Structure formats: C-alpha cells, structure tokens
Amino acid sequence: MDWTSGRRPTAMRREQNLALLGAVVSGAVIATGLILLIIARVNPDGAARLRGAMLDLLTPVWSVVRLPFDGIGRGVDVAGDYFGAVTRARRLEAELAEARAALQARDADRVALMQLRRVARVAEPGRRAIVTTRIVAATAGAMTRTALIAAGRSEGVTAGLPVVGADGLIGRTIEAGSGAARVLLLTDPASRIPVTIVRTGQAALVVGANRPRLELRDRVGADVPLAAGDRLVTSGDGGVFPPGIPVGTIVDPREPPQVRPAASPLGAAYVRVEAAYLPLPADSTPAVAESATPVPVEALRSGARPRAAPAAPALR
Amino acid sequence: MRDLPPWRLMTPAERRRHWQRQWRLAIPGLSVVVLIFLMTAPLLVPVPVFPQLALLGVLVWTTARPGLMPSWLAFGLGLIADLAFGQPLGLDATLFALAVAVVRLVEMRQRLDLRLFDWPLALAVVTLFELGAWALMTLAGQPIPLLPLGWQLVTSLAAYPLVVAYCIGVQRLGFGRGFGSEPGR
C-alpha cells in the first residue's frame, strides 16, 4: 500500500466500501430472520395465506412427478405378492381363526355396551369423513415431520382435522391451501396425541421425537406396569381425534415407554381426513353465561348442556 | 457479459442483448429453488435423513460464485424453504444468510482458496447449521431433539459431491464452461 499518499486508490476504496455494505446487509438480513423467528414464536399461525399458497404450488407438481414412480411401485408390489403367497395365506388363515373367536366375544360386548348406553342416555358424536385423498409430498429434509395431501379448503379441509390411514392414525392437518393441506405426522416433535392404553385404561400422551418410535408421556397412574405389546388408541380428549383409532403398540415398557406407530405414512398412500370429533365452539362464552348455575366447560362439551342448546355434532 | 463494451458505447442491439442476458443472474437462486423442491420428495421417513440439498447448493454457489449468492438472496431462498417445509418462518432464512456470512468471513480472514478444501468446509457449515437449527427451533417455541439431526449431517456430506456436480452442470448451461476458474466478483 502507498503510505506516502493520503488517499487510497479508487478501486481499493470502492472494494472496501462494497465489503462494508455487504457486511451491513448480511447483519440486517440475519437480524430480520431472528425477528421473524420471534414473531413465529408469538404467533405461530402467521403468514397462513403464504403457507397455503406454497402448498398449492408444491402439491400439483409432485402429483405429476410421482405418477411414473407409482406405476413402478405398483409393479413391484404385484410381483412381490406372488412370492410368498402360500406362507402368507397360511398365516392369514391362522389369524382369521383367532379373529373369529375374538369377534364372537366382541359382539356380545357390543350388545351389552349399547344397552348400557341407552340406559345412561350417552350421546356420542359420530365420525364423519370429509375427504379421502393421497399423500403427495413430505418434508424428509427439514426439521419438521410433515406430509402434504392433495386436498384443501375447496374440499372442506381446514387446519386441526384428524388424518387416518388404513391401519391407524397418521396425524392432523396444520395448514390448508385451496387444493392442498399439510399434515403434522405422529413422529414430529410437536405432535401430541391423547391416548388410552387399551389393557389398563390409563390416559396418556403419545409424543413424537423425530425418530421412528414415539414416546408415551404424562401417563395417569405411572405405577401400573406396562407390557410390551400393549395397544394404544386415541382417547378422544382434546376434541380433535375421535376415540378408538389405533395409534401404536408399546415395544419397550421402560421409561419413557417406546411406541411403534400403528400406521406408517410410507405405506399409506391414501388417507382419510375426518371432521374434528368435538370441535371447540367458535364462541363458548354465551353458553356458559346462559346457564344459571355454574357448569364446568368439560361437562358442557361432553353433552351435559341444557336441552335448548344441544351439541351440534350430535345432530349430524 | 464482459466482452461487451461499456454502456454508453453500446449499439441499441448490444444493449438489448445485455439486458436479455441479465436473467442469468437468477440462475443460482433458481437452481437452489429446484433443490428445495427436491427436498419435499414424498419420502415419508420418521428421521430427518434427507440431505440438506438447499444449504449445500447455497454453499457451493457462495464458494464458487460469491457475487451471485449475496446474503439477501440466501435469506430469500431460506424463506421459500421455510414455507415449503412448514417450519417456523425465518429458520432457514436466518441460517442460510448466516452460512453465507460465515463462509465470506472465513474466506476474508484466512485468505484461503476455499475451493481446495471445500469438503471440510461443508462438514463445518452443515454441523453449524444443524446446531443452529436446533437452537433456533427452541427460540421459535418448537424444540426438537438434537441427536436425530446427526443422520442429516452424514447424508448431507455424502450428497455434497452430487450437489457440486449439479451446480457445475447448471453453471455450464447458464454461463458457459470454466466453473470456478474466475472469482466472479
């Protein structure tokens, strides 16, 4: 560098100014990102319209791109079906015999249950399918475990609906565009499913951990030992998931108990989006204000409300 | 672009040609958008096992053509990635811009030719990305476990040469031969 001259050469000055400008822009951009993240913490549903538009862009492209792969996959499946057909048929026959015996016992139970419900006047909201659609894309590379389905607001799909596969629960919708929606899978760390352990009747939460297995947490009555093979079904608590949908099986009862999901979204190309079991009323304050005696909100939701305002889902 | 005379000396036809060539400045950004789209492939794995293709794309363009991958562009690409993956808005945006800034800083301080040891650099950047994602997800109120992200580190490193090959291909299509031979600033 020329020390005698007081001025730096123009080119060098320009480069230094540009570098300084670049550093300032980088800092500003990173600060903006952090501010966006804090906004996302305060208001997770922000930018919902942008997210919906992005879903509508992504999903149709993947629907077309995956067509040839679906054909190849079906071909492989058909070929695989022929191999090992005999052993599978024998195994299925054995299972069928067991299932028939269990079914007879179940029939008797069902009759008894119906009689009891009639006696106790239990009003149960029914399950209602909104649409059956397919999974078209997923986020295998991201921090969240979500899948994209090819049905959106135009089919009646909104955020907060249960998504069920052939073998059990897949997840729930969290965003909806006009022709596509995003499903939060059970394996996502943000997923919380209220379940009942079928053998013991205990309530618990099934939580995802970004791993193939799920974790069972917040079990009511943790002193009752669990066993590998205990089945978990949705309990209906929280009002999103209808009760009785298979969620998984306990494979390791040590704390925290490990759960294998009943349905794998990988195999479930087609899924059913159902209406929320007991959707929260849009405005619950008037219902509470109308009754003269204070009634717990839970009791109101479970159907113990005044005759004048029956639960809307029960009428469907 | 460089063989053209200065603006005032151009004939109208040359000026038109100059403007028609400007779209090529969008090539790096578009190529990363394609990588983001690839990352939404319908692979329903319970573990974050798919490589961070978009981050690697940003990294390759930053080391090879720094002028075409400024931090604000990386920020915009990160926003697209956040929308596509359903992540908290700002997660990938912050980390992509940060990755560009870190690479610039390393390059400036160390006076290194990063193209000579790009794989160790990719290892360092992806490791920092996973740690940063873990920390920022906690900041955004959606904490995630750290260990499963290790899978992504491994697959990302394995996928790095593929992304480099892809970027070289895109570069040759868009700008002609000689990827990496000129700094591009």
Chai-1 contact restraints between the chains, C-beta under 6 A:
chainA,res_idxA,chainB,res_idxB,connection_type,confidence,min_distance_angstrom,max_distance_angstrom,comment,restraint_id
A,V25,B,W72,contact,1.0,0.0,6.0,A-B,restraint_1
A,S26,B,S71,contact,1.0,0.0,6.0,A-B,restraint_2
A,S26,B,A101,contact,1.0,0.0,6.0,A-B,restraint_3
A,V29,B,S71,contact,1.0,0.0,6.0,A-B,restraint_4
A,V29,B,W72,contact,1.0,0.0,6.0,A-B,restraint_5
A,V29,B,F75,contact,1.0,0.0,6.0,A-B,restraint_6
A,V29,B,A97,contact,1.0,0.0,6.0,A-B,restraint_7
A,I30,B,T94,contact,1.0,0.0,6.0,A-B,restraint_8
A,I30,B,A97,contact,1.0,0.0,6.0,A-B,restraint_9
A,I30,B,L98,contact,1.0,0.0,6.0,A-B,restraint_10
A,G33,B,G90,contact,1.0,0.0,6.0,A-B,restraint_11
A,G33,B,A93,contact,1.0,0.0,6.0,A-B,restraint_12
A,G33,B,T94,contact,1.0,0.0,6.0,A-B,restraint_13
A,L34,B,T94,contact,1.0,0.0,6.0,A-B,restraint_14
A,L36,B,L89,contact,1.0,0.0,6.0,A-B,restraint_15
A,L36,B,G90,contact,1.0,0.0,6.0,A-B,restraint_16
A,L37,B,P88,contact,1.0,0.0,6.0,A-B,restraint_17
A,L37,B,G90,contact,1.0,0.0,6.0,A-B,restraint_18
A,L37,B,L136,contact,1.0,0.0,6.0,A-B,restraint_19
A,L37,B,L139,contact,1.0,0.0,6.0,A-B,restraint_20
A,L37,B,A140,contact,1.0,0.0,6.0,A-B,restraint_21
A,A40,B,P88,contact,1.0,0.0,6.0,A-B,restraint_22
A,A40,B,L89,contact,1.0,0.0,6.0,A-B,restraint_23
A,A40,B,A140,contact,1.0,0.0,6.0,A-B,restraint_24
A,R41,B,A140,contact,1.0,0.0,6.0,A-B,restraint_25
A,R41,B,G141,contact,1.0,0.0,6.0,A-B,restraint_26
A,A47,B,L89,contact,1.0,0.0,6.0,A-B,restraint_27
A,L50,B,L83,contact,1.0,0.0,6.0,A-B,restraint_28
A,R51,B,L83,contact,1.0,0.0,6.0,A-B,restraint_29
A,M54,B,L83,contact,1.0,0.0,6.0,A-B,restraint_30
A,M54,B,A84,contact,1.0,0.0,6.0,A-B,restraint_31
A,L58,B,T40,contact,1.0,0.0,6.0,A-B,restraint_32
A,R66,B,P42,contact,1.0,0.0,6.0,A-B,restraint_33
A,A137,B,T40,contact,1.0,0.0,6.0,A-B,restraint_34
A,A137,B,P42,contact,1.0,0.0,6.0,A-B,restraint_35
A,A138,B,P42,contact,1.0,0.0,6.0,A-B,restraint_36
A,A138,B,L44,contact,1.0,0.0,6.0,A-B,restraint_37
A,T139,B,T40,contact,1.0,0.0,6.0,A-B,restraint_38
A,T139,B,F85,contact,1.0,0.0,6.0,A-B,restraint_39
A,A140,B,L43,contact,1.0,0.0,6.0,A-B,restraint_40
A,A140,B,V45,contact,1.0,0.0,6.0,A-B,restraint_41
A,A140,B,F50,contact,1.0,0.0,6.0,A-B,restraint_42
A,G141,B,M39,contact,1.0,0.0,6.0,A-B,restraint_43
A,G141,B,F50,contact,1.0,0.0,6.0,A-B,restraint_44
A,A142,B,F85,contact,1.0,0.0,6.0,A-B,restraint_45
A,A142,B,Q87,contact,1.0,0.0,6.0,A-B,restraint_46
A,M143,B,Q87,contact,1.0,0.0,6.0,A-B,restraint_47
A,M143,B,A133,contact,1.0,0.0,6.0,A-B,restraint_48
A,M143,B,M137,contact,1.0,0.0,6.0,A-B,restraint_49
A,M143,B,I144,contact,1.0,0.0,6.0,A-B,restraint_50
A,T144,B,G86,contact,1.0,0.0,6.0,A-B,restraint_51
A,T144,B,Q87,contact,1.0,0.0,6.0,A-B,restraint_52
A,T146,B,G86,contact,1.0,0.0,6.0,A-B,restraint_53
A,R182,B,G86,contact,1.0,0.0,6.0,A-B,restraint_54
A,T187,B,P46,contact,1.0,0.0,6.0,A-B,restraint_55
A,P189,B,I144,contact,1.0,0.0,6.0,A-B,restraint_56
A,A190,B,Q142,contact,1.0,0.0,6.0,A-B,restraint_57
A,A209,B,P145,contact,1.0,0.0,6.0,A-B,restraint_58
A,N210,B,I144,contact,1.0,0.0,6.0,A-B,restraint_59
A,N210,B,P145,contact,1.0,0.0,6.0,A-B,restraint_60
A,N210,B,P148,contact,1.0,0.0,6.0,A-B,restraint_61
A,R211,B,P148,contact,1.0,0.0,6.0,A-B,restraint_62
A,P212,B,P46,contact,1.0,0.0,6.0,A-B,restraint_63
A,P265,B,L44,contact,1.0,0.0,6.0,A-B,restraint_64
A,L266,B,L44,contact,1.0,0.0,6.0,A-B,restraint_65
